[in-house]
């Protein structure tokens, strides 16, 4: 017997230039993953160089988070010039505005005394001031609270399932609490969507924008279908992630037709605990479709879940 495992894939939800028209090529994601691994091993110089190789596959462009991480690798390598090159791109082109995180990030401590650090912090703080001025702050706060409650039980799910089992009273209690909270969140979120439309990061910030998607992707099929056109319109206007749109499309298709377009949805066999993809239509070209919306290659995704064929 199989049950559906629908994945929100928050690791795929980047900030900044995730809303670019065309996503990075498969080689980009492969190299970024290698760079991340090298960084964790404290091989900072190799990590930084690998980030650069990744960006070269994308004509020098980068996802905002990856460029920030590259700056951290260069700073850890003692290469302040390269670190600031990426940080100023993050601040200027990416409109990075998290001055608090920037100030306490230990990976960047080595360049704090550089005269360029004060200039960087000024840009980031100005970005924050500009963003705060255009935000719908009450709705932003409400959506951020919704997102926190949406993720609260989901973050606990793996550890409880691994410890007690999926059919255990502890797991069922958590799922019941999750369903109750999801109903509350859905009511609040659809009221916001019906009143304001799909609010982009420029209106409510990245986390609040993500909250809209998180709640809808966790809703029932009729609700997902109702709000899919709204998300599509937002993605077309660069006010929402095309990767999120692809994920919601896959979830709707999987539920309605038991096939999918982008390969984001998995089945899990209860007897073997092994994962498999919900059938992918035209799977020979799935990586082209995934790259177009900023998703990593299907092979990398399959490896993450122990899937050897699809």
Secondary structure, 3 states (H helix, E strand, C coil): CEEEECCCCHHHCCCCHHHCCCCCCHHHHHHHHHHHHHHHCCCHHHHHHHHHHHHHCCCCCCCHHHHHHHHHHHHHCCCHHHHHHHHHHHHHCCCCCCHHHHHHCHHHHHHCCCHHHHHHHHHHHHHHHHHHHHCCHHHHHHHHHHHHHHHHHHHHHHHHHHHHCCCCHHHHHHHHHHHHHHHHHHHHHHHHHHHHCCCCHHHHCHHHHHHHHHHHHCCCHHHHHHHHHHHHHHHHCCCCCHHHHHHHHHHHHHHHHCCECCCCCEEEECCCCCEEECCECCHHHHHHHHHHCCCCCHHHHHHHCCCCCC
